[in-house]
């Protein structure tokens, strides 16, 4: 029989994209105020993997990834997703989002994103939020899965996430985890 253990803390991650750099950076400030000091913010990149958001948010979206220095419990993810949905709503005059925030976390074994959409690979957490198993860590690197969004399966993002995971492992070691 397995005995329940407390989950290891995880590395909080955000993907943020918006119509313009000013709105993107303002959202990052809001997230920093709510969740703590970022310890990684990516360069600004074009969000051009899909046109899914174009009708609502327009074209030529810009994106940044960030992580927060303070580790969290994985059970906090639904609350964070609900809070980021609120931030998106506040930036949505007349119901059209100006910013999209995808929270998730990096653990020793995987990369999880929070979503409000159910699917076969998305176990229900609570309060309408599901965990999307986006990547797994095997063979000393993150690996995509058949359902992984192309932007996260991209080799550049996989390398970036691997570096973030290495930093996370150092944090675990420093805290005796």
SEDOKE-793381 format. One record per residue: residue in three letters; x, y, z of N, C-alpha, C in turn. Coordinates in steps of 0.05 Angstrom, whole numbers, padded with zeros to 5 digits, always signed. Example, Ala and Ser with C-alpha at 12.3 -4.5 7.8 and 13.67 -1.06 7.14 Angstrom:
BEGIN
ALA+00264-00114+00156+00246-00090+00156+00264-00066+00156;SER+00257-00045+00142+00273-00021+00143+00258+00001+00157;
***
This chain:
BEGIN
UNK+00017-00023+00000+00000+00000+00000+00018+00025+00000;UNK+00011+00044-00017+00026+00069-00017+00017+00086+00006;UNK+00035+00102+00016+00028+00120+00038+00029+00149+00026;UNK+00008+00164+00032+00007+00192+00021+00031+00208+00032;UNK+00042+00224+00014+00064+00242+00021+00056+00270+00012;UNK+00067+00290+00025+00063+00317+00016+00078+00321-00011;UNK+00065+00335-00030+00078+00340-00056+00101+00360-00052;UNK+00122+00356-00069+00144+00375-00070+00133+00402-00080;UNK+00145+00424-00071+00138+00450-00083+00146+00450-00112;UNK+00133+00467-00127+00138+00469-00156+00144+00497-00164;UNK+00154+00500-00188+00162+00526-00199+00139+00539-00215;UNK+00128+00561-00205+00106+00575-00218+00116+00588-00244;UNK+00100+00584-00265+00107+00592-00292+00083+00607-00304;UNK+00088+00628-00319+00067+00642-00334+00076+00646-00363;UNK+00057+00641-00381+00059+00650-00408+00040+00674-00411;UNK+00050+00696-00420+00033+00720-00423+00036+00731-00451;UNK+00013+00734-00465+00015+00748-00490-00007+00769-00492;UNK-00001+00789-00509-00019+00812-00510-00016+00826-00538;UNK-00032+00846-00542-00032+00861-00567-00007+00879-00569;UNK+00004+00887-00547+00026+00906-00548+00044+00902-00524;UNK+00069+00912-00526+00089+00908-00506+00082+00922-00480;UNK+00069+00945-00481+00062+00960-00457+00042+00944-00440;UNK+00022+00933-00453+00002+00917-00439+00014+00892-00427;UNK+00032+00880-00443+00046+00856-00434+00062+00861-00409;UNK+00078+00883-00410+00095+00889-00387+00079+00898-00362;UNK+00056+00911-00367+00038+00918-00344+00027+00893-00331;UNK+00020+00873-00347+00010+00848-00336+00031+00834-00320;UNK+00056+00834-00330+00078+00822-00315+00081+00836-00288;UNK+00079+00862-00287+00080+00877-00261+00058+00868-00243;UNK+00034+00864-00253+00011+00855-00238+00016+00828-00226;UNK+00026+00810-00243+00033+00783-00233+00055+00783-00212;UNK+00075+00800-00216+00096+00802-00196+00086+00812-00169;UNK+00067+00831-00170+00056+00841-00146+00040+00819-00131;UNK+00026+00803-00147+00009+00783-00135+00024+00758-00126;UNK+00045+00750-00140+00058+00724-00135+00087+00726-00127;UNK+00099+00749-00128+00127+00752-00119+00146+00759-00142;UNK+00170+00762-00134+00192+00770-00152+00197+00749-00174;UNK+00196+00758-00199+00203+00739-00221+00233+00733-00219;UNK+00241+00708-00225+00269+00702-00227+00277+00695-00256;UNK+00258+00696-00274+00263+00693-00302+00241+00707-00318;UNK+00249+00723-00337+00231+00735-00356+00244+00732-00383;UNK+00230+00719-00401+00242+00715-00428+00242+00741-00444;UNK+00257+00740-00465+00256+00762-00484+00228+00763-00496;UNK+00221+00785-00508+00195+00788-00521+00196+00773-00547;UNK+00176+00756-00552+00176+00741-00577+00148+00744-00590;UNK+00148+00739-00616+00122+00740-00630+00107+00714-00624;UNK+00081+00717-00621+00064+00694-00616+00051+00688-00643;UNK+00064+00670-00658+00055+00665-00685+00050+00635-00691;UNK+00045+00619-00670+00041+00591-00674+00013+00584-00683;UNK-00006+00601-00678-00034+00596-00684-00048+00622-00689;UNK-00070+00621-00703-00087+00644-00707-00112+00642-00690;UNK-00112+00624-00671-00135+00619-00653-00144+00644-00639;UNK-00126+00661-00631-00133+00685-00615-00137+00710-00632;UNK-00133+00709-00658-00134+00732-00675-00161+00746-00675;UNK-00183+00730-00676-00209+00742-00677-00215+00759-00652;UNK-00206+00749-00630-00211+00763-00605-00190+00785-00599;UNK-00165+00779-00603-00143+00796-00594-00129+00811-00617;UNK-00133+00803-00641-00119+00816-00663-00095+00800-00671;UNK-00080+00811-00690-00056+00798-00700-00031+00811-00688;UNK-00008+00799-00694+00018+00809-00685+00020+00811-00654;UNK+00011+00790-00641+00013+00788-00612+00042+00784-00603;UNK+00048+00795-00580+00075+00791-00568+00072+00775-00542;UNK+00093+00760-00536+00092+00742-00513+00118+00743-00497;UNK+00115+00737-00472+00138+00733-00454+00130+00710-00435;UNK+00151+00695-00427+00148+00675-00406+00161+00685-00381;UNK+00151+00678-00358+00164+00685-00333+00159+00664-00312;UNK+00178+00663-00294+00175+00646-00270+00179+00663-00246;UNK+00168+00653-00224+00169+00667-00198+00189+00653-00180;UNK+00205+00670-00166+00226+00659-00148+00215+00640-00127;UNK+00193+00648-00114+00182+00632-00092+00168+00607-00103;UNK+00175+00584-00092+00162+00559-00101+00135+00558-00088;UNK+00117+00543-00101+00089+00541-00091+00082+00511-00088;UNK+00060+00506-00075+00049+00479-00074+00032+00475-00100;UNK+00034+00451-00112+00019+00447-00137-00011+00450-00133;UNK-00021+00446-00109-00049+00449-00104-00059+00478-00106;UNK-00041+00497-00108-00048+00525-00111-00056+00532-00140;UNK-00050+00515-00159-00054+00521-00187-00083+00530-00194;UNK-00104+00516-00184-00131+00526-00191-00136+00554-00182;UNK-00127+00562-00158-00131+00589-00148-00117+00609-00166;UNK-00093+00602-00175-00077+00620-00192-00091+00623-00219;UNK-00101+00601-00230-00115+00603-00256-00140+00620-00253;UNK-00155+00617-00232-00179+00634-00228-00171+00663-00225;UNK-00150+00669-00211-00140+00696-00208-00131+00708-00234;UNK-00117+00693-00250-00107+00703-00276-00131+00707-00295;UNK-00151+00690-00293-00176+00695-00309-00188+00722-00301;UNK-00187+00729-00275-00196+00755-00266-00180+00778-00278;UNK-00154+00775-00279-00137+00796-00290-00143+00799-00320;UNK-00147+00777-00334-00155+00778-00362-00181+00793-00366;UNK-00201+00787-00349-00227+00800-00350-00225+00830-00345;UNK-00208+00838-00327-00205+00867-00321-00193+00882-00345;UNK-00178+00867-00362-00166+00880-00385-00183+00877-00410;UNK-00208+00869-00407-00225+00863-00430-00248+00882-00433;UNK-00243+00906-00442-00265+00924-00447-00284+00912-00468;UNK-00309+00914-00464-00329+00903-00482-00325+00873-00488;UNK-00314+00858-00468-00312+00829-00470-00289+00818-00488;UNK-00273+00835-00500-00251+00826-00516-00225+00828-00500;UNK-00212+00805-00496-00188+00805-00480-00166+00820-00494;UNK-00150+00834-00479-00126+00848-00489-00101+00833-00481;UNK-00104+00814-00462-00081+00798-00453-00091+00770-00447;UNK-00073+00751-00451-00078+00723-00444-00056+00713-00425;UNK-00064+00701-00403-00045+00691-00383-00050+00661-00379;UNK-00029+00646-00384-00031+00617-00380-00012+00610-00357;UNK-00023+00604-00333-00006+00596-00311-00001+00566-00312;UNK+00021+00558-00300+00028+00530-00298+00050+00526-00279;UNK+00062+00502-00279+00085+00498-00262+00104+00477-00274;UNK+00129+00479-00266+00149+00459-00272+00155+00443-00247;UNK+00154+00417-00250+00161+00399-00228+00185+00383-00237;UNK+00195+00365-00221+00217+00348-00229+00210+00330-00252;UNK+00184+00323-00255+00176+00303-00275+00161+00314-00299;UNK+00150+00339-00297+00133+00348-00319+00129+00378-00318;UNK+00115+00387-00339+00107+00415-00342+00077+00414-00345;UNK+00063+00427-00327+00034+00428-00326+00024+00456-00331;UNK+00003+00459-00347-00011+00484-00350-00039+00481-00339;UNK-00050+00503-00330-00078+00503-00320-00096+00511-00343;UNK-00119+00499-00344-00139+00506-00365-00167+00502-00354;UNK-00186+00515-00367-00214+00512-00360-00227+00492-00380;UNK-00212+00480-00397-00222+00462-00418-00216+00433-00412;UNK-00237+00417-00411-00234+00388-00406-00224+00374-00431;UNK-00208+00353-00427-00200+00335-00449-00189+00310-00437;UNK-00184+00290-00453-00175+00264-00442-00150+00264-00426;UNK-00131+00282-00432-00106+00283-00418-00105+00305-00397;UNK-00129+00315-00390-00131+00337-00371-00148+00329-00347;UNK-00135+00320-00325-00150+00312-00301-00162+00337-00288;UNK-00186+00334-00278-00200+00355-00264-00186+00360-00237;UNK-00182+00385-00231-00171+00393-00205-00194+00401-00186;UNK-00205+00425-00191-00228+00435-00176-00237+00462-00188;UNK-00261+00470-00180-00271+00497-00187-00270+00502-00218;UNK-00274+00481-00234-00274+00485-00263-00247+00486-00276;UNK-00226+00479-00261-00199+00480-00271-00187+00452-00275;UNK-00174+00448-00297-00161+00423-00304-00131+00427-00306;UNK-00116+00405-00302-00087+00405-00305-00081+00393-00333;UNK-00067+00409-00349-00059+00399-00376-00031+00389-00375;UNK-00027+00363-00377+00000+00352-00378+00012+00359-00405;UNK+00029+00379-00405+00039+00391-00430+00065+00378-00439;UNK+00083+00373-00420+00109+00361-00426+00116+00342-00404;UNK+00132+00321-00410+00144+00304-00390+00174+00306-00391;UNK+00187+00302-00368+00216+00303-00367+00227+00274-00367;UNK+00240+00267-00389+00251+00240-00392+00277+00242-00407;UNK+00296+00225-00400+00321+00224-00414+00336+00250-00414;UNK+00335+00264-00391+00349+00289-00387+00339+00313-00403;UNK+00314+00312-00412+00302+00335-00426+00272+00333-00426;UNK+00260+00356-00430+00231+00356-00433+00223+00345-00460;UNK+00202+00329-00461+00192+00317-00485+00162+00324-00489;UNK+00156+00329-00514+00128+00336-00520+00112+00310-00522;UNK+00086+00314-00521+00067+00292-00523+00049+00297-00547;UNK+00033+00277-00556+00017+00281-00580-00001+00306-00579;UNK-00009+00315-00556-00027+00337-00554-00013+00364-00546;UNK+00013+00363-00543+00028+00387-00535+00024+00409-00557;UNK+00017+00433-00548+00015+00455-00566+00042+00460-00580;UNK+00041+00467-00606+00066+00471-00621+00086+00491-00608;UNK+00075+00512-00596+00094+00531-00584+00109+00520-00560;UNK+00098+00501-00546+00113+00488-00524+00130+00465-00534;UNK+00124+00454-00557+00140+00432-00568+00164+00442-00583;UNK+00165+00468-00589+00187+00480-00603+00213+00476-00587;UNK+00234+00469-00602+00260+00463-00589+00270+00486-00572;UNK+00267+00511-00581+00276+00534-00566+00262+00536-00539;UNK+00235+00531-00538+00221+00531-00513+00228+00507-00495;UNK+00233+00484-00507+00241+00461-00492+00268+00466-00478;UNK+00286+00479-00492+00312+00485-00479+00309+00506-00457;UNK+00292+00526-00462+00287+00546-00441+00275+00533-00416;UNK+00255+00515-00420+00243+00502-00397+00262+00484-00383;UNK+00280+00472-00397+00302+00455-00385+00319+00472-00367;UNK+00326+00496-00375+00342+00514-00359+00327+00523-00334;UNK+00301+00529-00337+00285+00536-00314+00283+00513-00295;UNK+00281+00488-00305+00280+00465-00288+00306+00461-00273;UNK+00328+00467-00285+00354+00465-00272+00356+00485-00248;UNK+00346+00509-00253+00345+00529-00231+00327+00519-00209;UNK+00304+00508-00216+00285+00497-00197+00298+00475-00180;UNK+00312+00457-00193+00326+00436-00178+00346+00447-00157;UNK+00360+00468-00165+00378+00481-00146+00362+00493-00122;UNK+00339+00505-00128+00323+00515-00106+00314+00493-00087;UNK+00305+00471-00099+00297+00448-00082+00320+00439-00064;UNK+00344+00437-00076+00367+00428-00061+00374+00448-00038;UNK+00372+00474-00044+00378+00494-00024+00358+00494-00001;UNK+00334+00485-00007+00313+00485+00014+00311+00457+00027;UNK+00328+00439+00020+00328+00412+00032+00306+00394+00023;UNK+00295+00399-00001+00273+00383-00011+00283+00358-00025;
***
